[in-house]
């Protein structure tokens, strides 16, 4: 219970996040903050109410990092291309760090002046490091790369727990004195007091700017699974069962998201740069129960222009597509579609020709219709399918293909129709040959591989093949 109405009270020890009072009883003072009518402590110290204000007298002075400051930190989290370190202290600024500055984020390119496949190839969890502050807002960002005194200061062997020492052997620059463990770290100059033992700082063992040798490339090529022994849990040879874990962010199964039902996950593209996850969530929330919503960002936290929304049921996702596909946000039209559909890859079923013998009909009048062509075959053959070739704008090209049921009467039908007139124009009819197959060289004008077809007929066949290749492709929508 809080001391209601008291201007002063006996001090008591509190930690950050402790609810110490309410705004109805007093105001937030030094070391406290008001959140939705509740006053919380933001520092470790002695809490008291003084002259109507909630005050936490910190045991240590509260310090704030600035760009260019140097921090000592411990690696606590590693993903494939970035990681997180817990700030232990700010050099030259003794005191407590506020919660928003307690963890610093870093990118794999900020570890060392050398190509690193993943963050775990240069640092490991529990490594003690020195880093330079690069940004303080909206999150604390740190880097190890630009200064030789920044990098790993202390590291332990993940297999036996002994302290690693710096020694260059091939691709590896740290070794364990108790077992055969060797690895690579982005070393600071005074790693393991190396500055006192070497002619130059330990950072010289980082081989900055050099290519990796065969041993390292072989290990990198195995992927996260191949690194498992390099990032095992810290255990010692004391009889306890040895436990290993997989690379942070990969495998394991337990942390993997459950697989969504088909049609429940939506891709949202064309998002304005100022739209974040919360804005996207608010837009899609009215169409159903969402299980996930995210706007993808780059390493600097900038919106990449697209995101994903997942609903619990497909009917809700379909409703969102119908309502929001083409919806405008800040004057920009967004696209919403099924993220797992093959349509996004332009996959469509290949057109299947009708059954029967395929006949080429050339030199057609442009005004000839399907009814005109079918009338030619009355009493001669049954047409299973008819394709009149057209250009992209729908204009006829002057030829067509007919698929007739009477396969064994092809030569007879060609003899009767080839050279006949249709709407005042003499047409050409022949059996269509598959690409690359020679014919009987009827007519004598074609080459040995032309099947006796005229150049116009061969051109028509080529155009049909080109159209067939182009047909599955989807046109890109014009951007607003």
Beta strands, then each sheet from edge to edge (+ up, - down):
strand 1: 12-14
strand 2: 19-22
strand 3: 27-28
strand 4: 32-35
strand 5: 38-41
strand 6: 45-50
strand 7: 53-58
strand 8: 62-63
strand 9: 70-78
strand 10: 82-90
strand 11: 96-97
strand 12: 103-107
strand 13: 128-135
strand 14: 140-143
strand 15: 151-154
strand 16: 164-169
strand 17: 172-176
strand 18: 182-183
strand 19: 265-269
strand 20: 290-297
strand 21: 303-311
strand 22: 328-329
strand 23: 332-333
strand 24: 335-338
strand 25: 357-362
strand 26: 383-390
strand 27: 396-404
strand 28: 421-422
strand 29: 425-426
strand 30: 428-431
sheet 1: 1+ 6- 7+ 3+
sheet 2: 2+ 5- 4+
sheet 3: 8+ 11+
sheet 4: 15+ 13- 9+ 10- 12+ 14+
sheet 5: 16+ 17- 18+
sheet 6: 20+ 21- 19+ 24-
sheet 7: 22+ 23-
sheet 8: 26+ 27- 25+ 30-
sheet 9: 28+ 29-
end
